[in-house]
């Protein structure tokens, strides 16, 4: 973490300075930039959010408790699921995954206002999930290195991929006449499986 500079949102390495870009973020997460802006609607009520999730008791201090919205195995395996149940399970699973990876905090809670973007599940992909998660990542990194309050326990894999991907480019320029060797190094560095999309 001592190599991350919050002023420039870059990692300072001996070989140079690299920083995450929206293209990197999309490649690693699969979340695209563009679409409807995810804003805050103060009129969207907690009761409406809990109804859409099908979990009236998931509230914790004006937030939604993540552990309370995890879909249970019997809910997912119930056959046949009616459309209303499918939508509720989808909302809960989507919110749990996105929140756990990108919006984690000390209390394992999430704002109920994000549920509004999932009110119509067929339109969930029309929102700009790339921008909001990328900004949460940069904000979390800033909080971590400047010792501000709040936790950042989420998407550490992105850093691993970004550093190794940057080293891949360095090795490519150093050994550009031996592509097989470069791919072998890249494969060795990606044994955790995070770079398999580039091999």
N, C-alpha and C positions, 0 to 999 in steps of 0.2 A: 504493500500500500504506500510505502514511502516514495515510490516512483511515480505515483499519480499526482498530477498537478491540476487542482480544481479550477485554476484561473483559465487554463487552456483546454481542459478536458482531454489531456493527452498523457501517455506513459512516456517517461524519459528513460531510455535504455542506452547502454554504452554505444550501440550502433546507430542511434538516432532517436527521433521523437515520432511516435505514432499515436494516432487517436482514432476512436471509433467514428464511423460515418453512418449515415442512414442506409447506405448500400450494405455495409457490413452487418448492420442490425437486421436487415431483411434477410440476408443470406443465413445468418445464424438462427434467427427466431422463426422465420417464415412469415412474420407480420409485415404487411406492406404499409407504406406511407400513402396518404391521400384518402379522401372520403369525407364523410360527415365529421365535423369537429365534435369531440366528446367534451361537452360543457357541463356546468353544474346548474341543475334546475332546482332552485330552492323550494319549489312547489311540489316536488315529487316526494311523497310521504313514505315513511318507514313501513307503515301498514301495507301500502300498495306493494312495496318491494318484497316484504315477507310473504304476501299472498302470491306474487308471481313466482317465488321460489318454492312455495308449498311448505314453508317451515315457519309457522307463527312464533315459535319459541327460540329463534336463532338470534335474537337481539341481545346485545351486550353494551350497555352504556351508549346508546344512540349510534352504534355501529353493528355490523353483521359479523357474528362469530364464525370464522371459517370452518372450524371443526364441526359445527352444527349443520353445515350445508353439504357435506360430503355425501354423494349418493351412496346408498347402501347396496350391497350385492343383490339382495332380493328385489329391490326396486328396479334395478337394471335388467335382471333376468326374468322379471314378470312378463308373461306372454299370454295374450297380446297386450301391449301397452296402448292405452288410449292416447289420442293426440295431446290432450291437456297434460297428462303425466309425462309424456315424452318431452314436451316443452319445458316443464318444470325441472326435470332431471338435466336437460341440456343446459339450462340457465345456471343451475347449481354447479355442474361440472365445469363449465366454461369460466364462471366467476372464480371458482376455487383454484383452477390451474393458473389463470392470469394473475390472480391476487397472490398466490403462493410464490410464483416466480418473479413478479415485478413490483408488487406493492406490499411486500411483507413489512411487519413492524413488531414491536415488542409484545403486542397483545394478540396477534393473529386475528385481526379484525380488518374489515374493509368497509368503506362508505357505501351506504345503501343507494346512493345516487348513481352508481355505475349500473345498477340493475335496470335503470330506465333504458339504457342502450340495448338491453336484451328483451325488452317488452315484446317486440315482434322478432322472433328468432330467425325468421327468413331474412331480416334486414341487419342482423348482427355483423355480417361481413362488410357492410357498407360504411362502417365507422372507421376512423383513423386510429386503429390500435397500435400501429407502429410508432406514431408520434408520442402518444401518451406513455407508452412503456419505455421508449428511448429517453424521454425527459425524466421519467421516474428513475431510470438507471443512472443518468448523469447527476441528478439531484442526490440520490443515495450515495454515490461515490464522493460527492462534495461533502456531505454530512460525515461520512466515515473518516476522511482524511483531515477535516478541520475540527473533529471532535465535537460537532454540534449534537444536540439532543436528537434522539430517534435512532432506530436500528436500521441496518442495511444487511440483511441476511440472505438476499435473494440470488440474483443471476450471476454468480461468480464464474460460471462456465464461460460466459461471454469473454471475460478477461483472458482466460486460458486460451481460448480460440484466437482471440485478437493478437496476443503476443506470439503464439506459434505461427499464425498466418503472416505476421510481420517478419518473423525469422525466415519463413519460407521464401518471401520475396528477397530478403538479403542473400540467402543461399542460392537462389536462382541467378542473381547477378554475379555472385562469386564463381559459380560453377555452371555457367550457361551452356557449356559444350557437353555436359554430361547429364542429360535430363533424367536418365534412369537413376543415377545416384541421388539427385534432388528428390525424386519421388520416393525413394527408399527412406531418406531422412524424414520427409514429410510423413510417411506412413509410420515410422518409428515414433515420431512426436505425437501422432494422433492415436496412439493406442487406446486412449480413453474413449475413442469413437466419435469425438465431436467434430473432426474434420473429414469424416468419410464422404461428405457431400462434395469435397474438392478433389478427391483422389480419383 
